[in-house]
Amino acid sequence: DESDIRLKKTKEVIGFIKCLKAMALEEVFIKKISDVREKEMHFLLIEGILKALLMFVTQASGIVIILLTFSFYNLIEGETPDEGIIFSSLALFSNLMVALFLFPVVLQHLIRAAVSNVP
């Protein structure tokens, strides 16, 4: 993980600060830490973009599922659904959406658990 590498290099610099000052190597180690920090920031940016995309898809999928369901009903039955079918379907979809909205959170925790168990 880039954060761990950066933290390790920072601890390394702090531990050898007197030696670095005596040999005038501060700039070399600052550059190494900065390079690793840039990589870490790049990965954090990608992670943020992917999280935002996943949340958008999850939120939008509820509306898309409802629209597709009523469209297929109209296509198969050849008529528009009446109020009873619409309201009972919306109540059912409302219950299903809770599980759908929790999916990104559960997925994120599963990925973190899988990564933390890697030897």
The first five atom37 places (N, CA, C, CB, O) and aatype in JSON, in Angstrom:
{
  "aatype": [3, 6, 15, 3, 9, 1, 10, 11, 11, 16, 11, 6, 19, 9, 7, 13, 9, 11, 4, 10, 11, 0, 12, 0, 10, 6, 6, 19, 13, 9, 11, 11, 9, 15, 3, 19, 1, 6, 11, 6, 12, 8, 13, 10, 10, 9, 6, 7, 9, 10, 11, 0, 10, 10, 12, 13, 19, 16, 5, 0, 15, 7, 9, 19, 9, 9, 10, 10, 16, 13, 15, 13, 18, 2, 10, 9, 6, 7, 6, 16, 14, 3, 6, 7, 9, 9, 13, 15, 15, 10, 0, 10, 13, 15, 2, 10, 12, 19, 0, 10, 13, 10, 13, 14, 19, 19, 10, 5, 8, 10, 9, 1, 0, 0, 19, 15, 2, 19, 14],
  "atom_mask": [
    [1, 1, 1, 1, 1],
    [1, 1, 1, 1, 1],
    [1, 1, 1, 1, 1],
    [1, 1, 1, 1, 1],
    [1, 1, 1, 1, 1],
    [1, 1, 1, 1, 1],
    [1, 1, 1, 1, 1],
    [1, 1, 1, 1, 1],
    [1, 1, 1, 1, 1],
    [1, 1, 1, 1, 1],
    [1, 1, 1, 1, 1],
    [1, 1, 1, 1, 1],
    [1, 1, 1, 1, 1],
    [1, 1, 1, 1, 1],
    [1, 1, 1, 0, 1],
    [1, 1, 1, 1, 1],
    [1, 1, 1, 1, 1],
    [1, 1, 1, 1, 1],
    [1, 1, 1, 1, 1],
    [1, 1, 1, 1, 1],
    [1, 1, 1, 1, 1],
    [1, 1, 1, 1, 1],
    [1, 1, 1, 1, 1],
    [1, 1, 1, 1, 1],
    [1, 1, 1, 1, 1],
    [1, 1, 1, 1, 1],
    [1, 1, 1, 1, 1],
    [1, 1, 1, 1, 1],
    [1, 1, 1, 1, 1],
    [1, 1, 1, 1, 1],
    [1, 1, 1, 1, 1],
    [1, 1, 1, 1, 1],
    [1, 1, 1, 1, 1],
    [1, 1, 1, 1, 1],
    [1, 1, 1, 1, 1],
    [1, 1, 1, 1, 1],
    [1, 1, 1, 1, 1],
    [1, 1, 1, 1, 1],
    [1, 1, 1, 1, 1],
    [1, 1, 1, 1, 1],
    [1, 1, 1, 1, 1],
    [1, 1, 1, 1, 1],
    [1, 1, 1, 1, 1],
    [1, 1, 1, 1, 1],
    [1, 1, 1, 1, 1],
    [1, 1, 1, 1, 1],
    [1, 1, 1, 1, 1],
    [1, 1, 1, 0, 1],
    [1, 1, 1, 1, 1],
    [1, 1, 1, 1, 1],
    [1, 1, 1, 1, 1],
    [1, 1, 1, 1, 1],
    [1, 1, 1, 1, 1],
    [1, 1, 1, 1, 1],
    [1, 1, 1, 1, 1],
    [1, 1, 1, 1, 1],
    [1, 1, 1, 1, 1],
    [1, 1, 1, 1, 1],
    [1, 1, 1, 1, 1],
    [1, 1, 1, 1, 1],
    [1, 1, 1, 1, 1],
    [1, 1, 1, 0, 1],
    [1, 1, 1, 1, 1],
    [1, 1, 1, 1, 1],
    [1, 1, 1, 1, 1],
    [1, 1, 1, 1, 1],
    [1, 1, 1, 1, 1],
    [1, 1, 1, 1, 1],
    [1, 1, 1, 1, 1],
    [1, 1, 1, 1, 1],
    [1, 1, 1, 1, 1],
    [1, 1, 1, 1, 1],
    [1, 1, 1, 1, 1],
    [1, 1, 1, 1, 1],
    [1, 1, 1, 1, 1],
    [1, 1, 1, 1, 1],
    [1, 1, 1, 1, 1],
    [1, 1, 1, 0, 1],
    [1, 1, 1, 1, 1],
    [1, 1, 1, 1, 1],
    [1, 1, 1, 1, 1],
    [1, 1, 1, 1, 1],
    [1, 1, 1, 1, 1],
    [1, 1, 1, 0, 1],
    [1, 1, 1, 1, 1],
    [1, 1, 1, 1, 1],
    [1, 1, 1, 1, 1],
    [1, 1, 1, 1, 1],
    [1, 1, 1, 1, 1],
    [1, 1, 1, 1, 1],
    [1, 1, 1, 1, 1],
    [1, 1, 1, 1, 1],
    [1, 1, 1, 1, 1],
    [1, 1, 1, 1, 1],
    [1, 1, 1, 1, 1],
    [1, 1, 1, 1, 1],
    [1, 1, 1, 1, 1],
    [1, 1, 1, 1, 1],
    [1, 1, 1, 1, 1],
    [1, 1, 1, 1, 1],
    [1, 1, 1, 1, 1],
    [1, 1, 1, 1, 1],
    [1, 1, 1, 1, 1],
    [1, 1, 1, 1, 1],
    [1, 1, 1, 1, 1],
    [1, 1, 1, 1, 1],
    [1, 1, 1, 1, 1],
    [1, 1, 1, 1, 1],
    [1, 1, 1, 1, 1],
    [1, 1, 1, 1, 1],
    [1, 1, 1, 1, 1],
    [1, 1, 1, 1, 1],
    [1, 1, 1, 1, 1],
    [1, 1, 1, 1, 1],
    [1, 1, 1, 1, 1],
    [1, 1, 1, 1, 1],
    [1, 1, 1, 1, 1],
    [1, 1, 1, 1, 1],
    [1, 1, 1, 1, 1]
  ],
  "atom_positions": [
    [[0.85, -1.18, 0.0], [0.0, 0.0, 0.0], [0.89, 1.24, 0.0], [-0.96, 0.0, 1.23], [1.89, 1.3, 0.72]],
    [[0.54, 2.22, -0.79], [1.35, 3.43, -0.92], [1.44, 4.2, 0.39], [0.78, 4.33, -2.02], [2.48, 4.8, 0.68]],
    [[0.39, 4.21, 1.18], [0.41, 4.91, 2.47], [1.45, 4.28, 3.39], [-0.98, 4.88, 3.14], [2.17, 5.0, 4.09]],
    [[1.53, 2.96, 3.4], [2.5, 2.27, 4.24], [3.93, 2.57, 3.79], [2.25, 0.77, 4.22], [4.82, 2.76, 4.62]],
    [[4.14, 2.61, 2.49], [5.48, 2.91, 1.97], [5.89, 4.33, 2.35], [5.52, 2.74, 0.43], [7.02, 4.56, 2.77]],
    [[4.95, 5.28, 2.2], [5.25, 6.67, 2.55], [5.54, 6.8, 4.04], [4.08, 7.59, 2.15], [6.48, 7.49, 4.42]],
    [[4.75, 6.14, 4.87], [4.96, 6.2, 6.31], [6.3, 5.59, 6.69], [3.83, 5.47, 7.05], [7.0, 6.12, 7.55]],
    [[6.67, 4.5, 6.05], [7.96, 3.85, 6.31], [9.11, 4.78, 5.95], [8.07, 2.53, 5.53], [10.07, 4.92, 6.71]],
    [[9.01, 5.42, 4.78], [10.08, 6.33, 4.36], [10.16, 7.56, 5.27], [9.87, 6.77, 2.9], [11.26, 8.04, 5.55]],
    [[9.02, 8.05, 5.72], [9.02, 9.2, 6.63], [9.67, 8.83, 7.96], [7.58, 9.7, 6.86], [10.47, 9.6, 8.49]],
    [[9.34, 7.65, 8.5], [9.98, 7.19, 9.74], [11.48, 7.02, 9.55], [9.34, 5.87, 10.22], [12.27, 7.32, 10.44]],
    [[11.85, 6.52, 8.38], [13.26, 6.33, 8.06], [14.0, 7.67, 8.08], [13.41, 5.66, 6.68], [15.1, 7.77, 8.63]],
    [[13.4, 8.68, 7.49], [14.02, 10.01, 7.45], [14.13, 10.58, 8.85], [13.22, 10.96, 6.54], [15.16, 11.15, 9.21]],
    [[13.07, 10.45, 9.65], [13.1, 10.99, 11.01], [14.16, 10.29, 11.84], [11.71, 10.85, 11.68], [14.85, 10.93, 12.64]],
    [[14.3, 8.99, 11.67], [15.31, 8.24, 12.42], [16.74, 8.62, 12.06], [0.0, 0.0, 0.0], [17.63, 8.56, 12.91]],
    [[16.96, 8.99, 10.82], [18.32, 9.3, 10.36], [18.51, 10.79, 10.09], [18.64, 8.51, 9.11], [19.36, 11.16, 9.27]],
    [[17.75, 11.64, 10.75], [17.79, 13.07, 10.42], [19.16, 13.68, 10.68], [16.74, 13.81, 11.24], [19.62, 14.51, 9.89]],
    [[19.82, 13.29, 11.76], [21.15, 13.85, 12.04], [22.16, 13.43, 10.97], [21.65, 13.4, 13.44], [22.97, 14.23, 10.5]],
    [[22.09, 12.17, 10.6], [22.99, 11.66, 9.56], [22.71, 12.35, 8.23], [22.84, 10.13, 9.42], [23.64, 12.7, 7.5]],
    [[21.44, 12.55, 7.93], [21.07, 13.22, 6.68], [21.57, 14.66, 6.66], [19.56, 13.18, 6.48], [22.07, 15.14, 5.64]],
    [[21.42, 15.34, 7.79], [21.88, 16.74, 7.86], [23.39, 16.81, 7.67], [21.47, 17.38, 9.21], [23.9, 17.69, 6.97]],
    [[24.09, 15.89, 8.31], [25.55, 15.9, 8.21], [26.02, 15.63, 6.79], [26.15, 14.86, 9.16], [27.03, 16.17, 6.35]],
    [[25.27, 14.81, 6.06], [25.69, 14.45, 4.71], [24.96, 15.26, 3.64], [25.46, 12.98, 4.48], [25.18, 15.05, 2.45]],
    [[24.09, 16.16, 4.06], [23.32, 17.03, 3.15], [22.49, 16.22, 2.15], [24.27, 17.97, 2.39], [22.5, 16.49, 0.95]],
    [[21.79, 15.23, 2.67], [20.95, 14.38, 1.82], [19.45, 14.63, 2.02], [21.26, 12.92, 2.11], [18.63, 13.81, 1.61]],
    [[19.1, 15.76, 2.64], [17.68, 16.03, 2.91], [16.86, 16.04, 1.63], [17.51, 17.36, 3.64], [15.78, 15.45, 1.57]],
    [[17.37, 16.7, 0.62], [16.61, 16.85, -0.63], [16.35, 15.51, -1.32], [17.37, 17.78, -1.59], [15.29, 15.31, -1.91]],
    [[17.31, 14.6, -1.23], [17.14, 13.29, -1.86], [15.98, 12.54, -1.2], [18.45, 12.47, -1.75], [15.13, 11.98, -1.89]],
    [[15.96, 12.54, 0.13], [14.9, 11.82, 0.82], [13.56, 12.53, 0.71], [15.26, 11.63, 2.28], [12.51, 11.88, 0.65]],
    [[13.57, 13.85, 0.68], [12.32, 14.6, 0.48], [11.74, 14.26, -0.88], [12.57, 16.14, 0.6], [10.53, 14.11, -1.02]],
    [[12.6, 14.12, -1.89], [12.13, 13.75, -3.23], [11.53, 12.35, -3.22], [13.29, 13.82, -4.24], [10.49, 12.12, -3.84]],
    [[12.18, 11.4, -2.53], [11.65, 10.04, -2.46], [10.28, 10.02, -1.8], [12.62, 9.12, -1.69], [9.36, 9.36, -2.28]],
    [[10.13, 10.74, -0.69], [8.85, 10.79, 0.02], [7.8, 11.47, -0.85], [9.0, 11.54, 1.36], [6.65, 11.03, -0.89]],
    [[8.18, 12.53, -1.54], [7.23, 13.24, -2.4], [6.76, 12.37, -3.56], [7.86, 14.52, -2.95], [5.58, 12.4, -3.92]],
    [[7.67, 11.59, -4.13], [7.28, 10.69, -5.23], [6.26, 9.65, -4.77], [8.52, 9.99, -5.8], [5.26, 9.4, -5.45]],
    [[6.52, 9.06, -3.61], [5.59, 8.07, -3.08], [4.26, 8.74, -2.73], [6.18, 7.37, -1.85], [3.2, 8.15, -2.93]],
    [[4.31, 9.96, -2.21], [3.09, 10.7, -1.86], [2.25, 10.99, -3.11], [3.43, 12.02, -1.14], [1.03, 10.91, -3.07]],
    [[2.91, 11.32, -4.21], [2.18, 11.56, -5.46], [1.49, 10.29, -5.95], [3.14, 12.08, -6.55], [0.35, 10.35, -6.42]],
    [[2.16, 9.15, -5.83], [1.53, 7.87, -6.21], [0.31, 7.6, -5.32], [2.54, 6.71, -6.09], [-0.75, 7.19, -5.8]],
    [[0.48, 7.85, -4.02], [-0.62, 7.63, -3.09], [-1.81, 8.53, -3.43], [-0.16, 7.89, -1.64], [-2.95, 8.07, -3.42]],
    [[-1.55, 9.79, -3.73], [-2.62, 10.73, -4.08], [-3.32, 10.29, -5.38], [-2.07, 12.16, -4.23], [-4.53, 10.44, -5.51]],
    [[-2.56, 9.76, -6.32], [-3.14, 9.27, -7.57], [-4.1, 8.11, -7.29], [-2.02, 8.81, -8.54], [-5.21, 8.08, -7.82]],
    [[-3.67, 7.16, -6.45], [-4.53, 6.03, -6.11], [-5.77, 6.48, -5.33], [-3.76, 4.99, -5.31], [-6.86, 5.94, -5.53]],
    [[-5.6, 7.47, -4.45], [-6.75, 7.99, -3.7], [-7.74, 8.68, -4.63], [-6.28, 8.97, -2.61], [-8.95, 8.59, -4.44]],
    [[-7.23, 9.38, -5.64], [-8.11, 10.03, -6.62], [-8.9, 8.98, -7.4], [-7.29, 10.9, -7.59], [-10.11, 9.12, -7.58]],
    [[-8.22, 7.94, -7.86], [-8.91, 6.88, -8.6], [-9.95, 6.2, -7.71], [-7.89, 5.83, -9.12], [-11.06, 5.91, -8.15]],
    [[-9.59, 5.95, -6.46], [-10.54, 5.33, -5.52], [-11.77, 6.22, -5.32], [-9.86, 5.06, -4.17], [-12.89, 5.72, -5.3]],
    [[-11.56, 7.52, -5.18], [-12.69, 8.44, -5.01], [-13.59, 8.48, -6.23], [0.0, 0.0, 0.0], [-14.81, 8.51, -6.11]],
    [[-12.99, 8.48, -7.41], [-13.78, 8.49, -8.65], [-14.59, 7.2, -8.77], [-12.86, 8.66, -9.89], [-15.77, 7.23, -9.13]],
    [[-13.97, 6.06, -8.47], [-14.68, 4.78, -8.54], [-15.81, 4.7, -7.52], [-13.71, 3.62, -8.33], [-16.88, 4.16, -7.82]],
    [[-15.58, 5.23, -6.31], [-16.65, 5.25, -5.31], [-17.82, 6.11, -5.78], [-16.12, 5.77, -3.97], [-18.98, 5.72, -5.65]],
    [[-17.51, 7.28, -6.32], [-18.57, 8.17, -6.8], [-19.35, 7.51, -7.95], [-17.98, 9.51, -7.27], [-20.58, 7.61, -8.0]],
    [[-18.64, 6.86, -8.85], [-19.29, 6.18, -9.97], [-20.19, 5.04, -9.47], [-18.24, 5.63, -10.95], [-21.3, 4.86, -9.96]],
    [[-19.69, 4.27, -8.52], [-20.48, 3.17, -7.96], [-21.73, 3.69, -7.27], [-19.63, 2.35, -6.99], [-22.8, 3.1, -7.4]],
    [[-21.61, 4.77, -6.52], [-22.77, 5.35, -5.85], [-23.78, 5.88, -6.86], [-22.34, 6.47, -4.89], [-24.99, 5.72, -6.68]],
    [[-23.3, 6.51, -7.92], [-24.2, 7.03, -8.95], [-24.97, 5.9, -9.62], [-23.42, 7.82, -9.99], [-26.18, 5.98, -9.8]],
    [[-24.25, 4.85, -9.99], [-24.9, 3.71, -10.65], [-25.92, 3.07, -9.72], [-23.84, 2.67, -11.1], [-27.01, 2.69, -10.15]],
    [[-25.57, 2.95, -8.45], [-26.49, 2.35, -7.48], [-27.74, 3.2, -7.32], [-25.8, 2.18, -6.13], [-28.85, 2.67, -7.32]],
    [[-27.57, 4.51, -7.19], [-28.72, 5.39, -7.01], [-29.59, 5.43, -8.27], [-28.26, 6.8, -6.65], [-30.81, 5.43, -8.18]],
    [[-28.96, 5.46, -9.42], [-29.72, 5.54, -10.68], [-30.38, 4.22, -11.04], [-28.8, 5.98, -11.81], [-31.4, 4.2, -11.74]],
    [[-29.82, 3.12, -10.57], [-30.37, 1.82, -10.96], [-31.78, 1.61, -10.44], [-29.47, 0.72, -10.45], [-32.57, 0.9, -11.07]],
    [[-32.12, 2.2, -9.3], [-33.48, 2.06, -8.79], [-34.52, 2.6, -9.75], [0.0, 0.0, 0.0], [-35.53, 1.94, -10.01]],
    [[-34.28, 3.78, -10.26], [-35.2, 4.39, -11.21], [-35.23, 3.6, -12.51], [-34.81, 5.86, -11.49], [-36.29, 3.38, -13.09]],
    [[-34.07, 3.17, -12.97], [-33.99, 2.41, -14.22], [-34.75, 1.08, -14.09], [-32.52, 2.14, -14.6], [-35.46, 0.68, -15.01]],
    [[-34.6, 0.41, -12.95], [-35.3, -0.87, -12.75], [-36.81, -0.67, -12.78], [-34.87, -1.51, -11.41], [-37.53, -1.46, -13.39]],
    [[-37.29, 0.37, -12.11], [-38.73, 0.64, -12.1], [-39.23, 0.96, -13.5], [-39.06, 1.81, -11.14], [-40.26, 0.43, -13.93]],
    [[-38.51, 1.8, -14.22], [-38.94, 2.15, -15.58], [-38.93, 0.94, -16.5], [-38.03, 3.24, -16.15], [-39.85, 0.75, -17.3]],
    [[-37.9, 0.13, -16.41], [-37.84, -1.08, -17.24], [-38.96, -2.06, -16.9], [-36.48, -1.77, -17.07], [-39.55, -2.68, -17.79]],
    [[-39.25, -2.19, -15.63], [-40.32, -3.12, -15.23], [-41.66, -2.7, -15.81], [-40.42, -3.19, -13.7], [-42.38, -3.52, -16.38]],
    [[-42.0, -1.41, -15.68], [-43.28, -0.95, -16.21], [-43.29, -0.96, -17.74], [-43.59, 0.45, -15.69], [-44.33, -1.18, -18.35]],
    [[-42.14, -0.73, -18.35], [-42.07, -0.8, -19.81], [-42.3, -2.22, -20.3], [-40.7, -0.29, -20.31], [-43.05, -2.44, -21.26]],
    [[-41.67, -3.2, -19.64], [-41.88, -4.6, -20.02], [-43.31, -5.05, -19.74], [-40.89, -5.5, -19.28], [-43.87, -5.84, -20.5]],
    [[-43.88, -4.55, -18.66], [-45.29, -4.88, -18.38], [-46.16, -4.39, -19.53], [-45.75, -4.25, -17.04], [-47.03, -5.12, -20.01]],
    [[-45.93, -3.15, -19.95], [-46.7, -2.58, -21.05], [-46.45, -3.37, -22.34], [-46.33, -1.09, -21.26], [-47.39, -3.61, -23.11]],
    [[-45.22, -3.78, -22.57], [-44.87, -4.53, -23.78], [-45.52, -5.93, -23.78], [-43.35, -4.66, -23.9], [-46.04, -6.37, -24.8]],
    [[-45.48, -6.59, -22.65], [-46.0, -7.96, -22.57], [-47.53, -7.98, -22.51], [-45.43, -8.68, -21.34], [-48.18, -8.73, -23.24]],
    [[-48.1, -7.15, -21.65], [-49.56, -7.15, -21.47], [-50.29, -6.34, -22.54], [-49.9, -6.6, -20.1], [-51.47, -6.57, -22.79]],
    [[-49.59, -5.41, -23.15], [-50.21, -4.58, -24.17], [-51.07, -3.46, -23.62], [0.0, 0.0, 0.0], [-51.79, -2.81, -24.38]],
    [[-51.01, -3.24, -22.34], [-51.78, -2.14, -21.72], [-50.97, -1.55, -20.58], [-53.17, -2.65, -21.2], [-50.06, -2.19, -20.05]],
    [[-51.31, -0.34, -20.2], [-50.6, 0.29, -19.09], [-51.12, -0.29, -17.77], [-50.79, 1.84, -19.11], [-52.3, -0.63, -17.67]],
    [[-50.25, -0.4, -16.78], [-50.69, -0.97, -15.5], [-51.66, -0.02, -14.78], [-49.48, -1.26, -14.6], [-51.54, 1.2, -14.89]],
    [[-52.6, -0.6, -14.06], [-53.54, 0.25, -13.32], [-52.91, 0.68, -11.98], [-54.88, -0.5, -13.07], [-51.79, 0.29, -11.66]],
    [[-53.65, 1.48, -11.22], [-53.11, 2.07, -9.99], [-52.73, 1.01, -8.97], [-54.12, 3.03, -9.39], [-51.71, 1.15, -8.28]],
    [[-53.52, -0.03, -8.86], [-53.22, -1.09, -7.89], [-51.89, -1.77, -8.18], [0.0, 0.0, 0.0], [-51.1, -2.0, -7.26]],
    [[-51.65, -2.07, -9.42], [-50.38, -2.71, -9.81], [-49.22, -1.75, -9.6], [-50.43, -3.18, -11.29], [-48.17, -2.14, -9.1]],
    [[-49.42, -0.49, -9.97], [-48.34, 0.5, -9.83], [-47.96, 0.68, -8.37], [-48.75, 1.85, -10.45], [-46.78, 0.61, -8.03]],
    [[-48.94, 0.91, -7.49], [-48.62, 1.18, -6.09], [-48.08, -0.05, -5.37], [-49.86, 1.69, -5.38], [-47.18, 0.08, -4.54]],
    [[-48.61, -1.21, -5.67], [-48.06, -2.42, -5.04], [-46.64, -2.7, -5.55], [-48.97, -3.64, -5.31], [-45.78, -3.16, -4.79]],
    [[-46.4, -2.43, -6.82], [-45.05, -2.61, -7.37], [-44.07, -1.62, -6.75], [-45.06, -2.45, -8.9], [-42.94, -1.99, -6.42]],
    [[-44.49, -0.38, -6.59], [-43.61, 0.63, -5.98], [-43.31, 0.29, -4.53], [-44.25, 2.01, -6.07], [-42.19, 0.53, -4.06]],
    [[-44.28, -0.27, -3.81], [-44.02, -0.7, -2.43], [-43.0, -1.83, -2.4], [-45.34, -1.15, -1.75], [-42.11, -1.84, -1.55]],
    [[-43.13, -2.77, -3.32], [-42.17, -3.87, -3.41], [-40.78, -3.35, -3.78], [-42.64, -4.91, -4.44], [-39.79, -3.74, -3.17]],
    [[-40.71, -2.47, -4.76], [-39.42, -1.9, -5.17], [-38.8, -1.07, -4.04], [-39.59, -1.03, -6.41], [-37.58, -1.05, -3.89]],
    [[-39.63, -0.41, -3.26], [-39.11, 0.36, -2.13], [-38.38, -0.55, -1.16], [-40.26, 1.09, -1.41], [-37.32, -0.18, -0.65]],
    [[-38.92, -1.72, -0.9], [-38.25, -2.68, -0.01], [-36.98, -3.24, -0.65], [-39.2, -3.83, 0.34], [-35.99, -3.46, 0.05]],
    [[-37.01, -3.45, -1.93], [-35.83, -4.0, -2.61], [-34.7, -2.97, -2.73], [-36.21, -4.49, -4.0], [-33.53, -3.34, -2.77]],
    [[-35.05, -1.7, -2.78], [-34.05, -0.65, -2.95], [-33.13, -0.53, -1.73], [-34.72, 0.69, -3.21], [-31.97, -0.14, -1.87]],
    [[-33.64, -0.87, -0.55], [-32.8, -0.81, 0.65], [-31.6, -1.73, 0.47], [-33.61, -1.22, 1.91], [-30.46, -1.34, 0.75]],
    [[-31.84, -2.94, 0.02], [-30.74, -3.88, -0.22], [-29.83, -3.39, -1.34], [-31.29, -5.28, -0.57], [-28.61, -3.55, -1.27]],
    [[-30.41, -2.79, -2.35], [-29.62, -2.29, -3.47], [-28.72, -1.13, -3.05], [-30.54, -1.85, -4.62], [-27.58, -1.03, -3.5]],
    [[-29.22, -0.26, -2.18], [-28.43, 0.87, -1.72], [-27.31, 0.45, -0.77], [-29.33, 1.89, -1.04], [-26.3, 1.13, -0.66]],
    [[-27.49, -0.67, -0.09], [-26.45, -1.17, 0.8], [-25.35, -1.92, 0.06], [-27.06, -2.07, 1.85], [-24.28, -2.16, 0.61]],
    [[-25.61, -2.29, -1.17], [-24.65, -3.08, -1.95], [-23.26, -2.43, -2.05], [-25.19, -3.3, -3.34], [-22.28, -3.13, -1.81]],
    [[-23.13, -1.13, -2.39], [-21.78, -0.56, -2.48], [-21.02, -0.59, -1.16], [-21.86, 0.86, -2.96], [-19.81, -0.81, -1.14]],
    [[-21.73, -0.38, -0.06], [-21.07, -0.4, 1.25], [-20.58, -1.81, 1.57], [-22.04, 0.09, 2.36], [-19.45, -1.99, 2.02]],
    [[-21.42, -2.79, 1.33], [-21.05, -4.18, 1.59], [-19.9, -4.6, 0.67], [-22.26, -5.13, 1.38], [-18.96, -5.26, 1.11]],
    [[-19.96, -4.21, -0.59], [-18.9, -4.53, -1.54], [-17.56, -3.94, -1.09], [-19.26, -4.01, -2.93], [-16.53, -4.6, -1.16]],
    [[-17.59, -2.7, -0.64], [-16.37, -2.04, -0.18], [-15.78, -2.77, 1.03], [-16.65, -0.57, 0.17], [-14.57, -2.96, 1.11]],
    [[-16.62, -3.18, 1.97], [-16.13, -3.9, 3.15], [-15.6, -5.29, 2.77], [-17.25, -4.04, 4.19], [-14.61, -5.74, 3.35]],
    [[-16.24, -5.95, 1.83], [-15.74, -7.26, 1.38], [-14.38, -7.14, 0.72], [-16.74, -7.9, 0.42], [-13.5, -7.98, 0.93]],
    [[-14.2, -6.1, -0.08], [-12.9, -5.9, -0.74], [-11.82, -5.62, 0.29], [-12.98, -4.75, -1.77], [-10.72, -6.16, 0.21]],
    [[-12.13, -4.76, 1.26], [-11.14, -4.46, 2.31], [-10.81, -5.7, 3.13], [-11.66, -3.35, 3.24], [-9.66, -5.91, 3.5]],
    [[-11.81, -6.53, 3.41], [-11.57, -7.76, 4.16], [-10.7, -8.71, 3.36], [-12.9, -8.44, 4.53], [-9.8, -9.35, 3.91]],
    [[-10.96, -8.82, 2.07], [-10.15, -9.71, 1.23], [-8.71, -9.22, 1.14], [-10.76, -9.81, -0.18], [-7.78, -10.03, 1.17]],
    [[-8.53, -7.92, 1.04], [-7.18, -7.36, 0.93], [-6.43, -7.52, 2.25], [-7.23, -5.88, 0.52], [-5.23, -7.8, 2.25]],
    [[-7.12, -7.34, 3.38], [-6.44, -7.43, 4.67], [-6.05, -8.86, 5.02], [-7.32, -6.86, 5.76], [-5.18, -9.07, 5.86]],
    [[-6.69, -9.85, 4.41], [-6.37, -11.24, 4.69], [-5.32, -11.82, 3.76], [-7.61, -12.07, 4.61], [-4.95, -12.99, 3.89]],
    [[-4.84, -11.04, 2.83], [-3.8, -11.52, 1.91], [-2.49, -11.61, 2.67], [-3.66, -10.58, 0.66], [-2.07, -10.63, 3.3]],
    [[-1.82, -12.77, 2.63], [-0.56, -12.91, 3.39], [0.56, -12.11, 2.81], [-0.14, -14.36, 3.44], [1.68, -12.13, 3.33]]
  ]
}
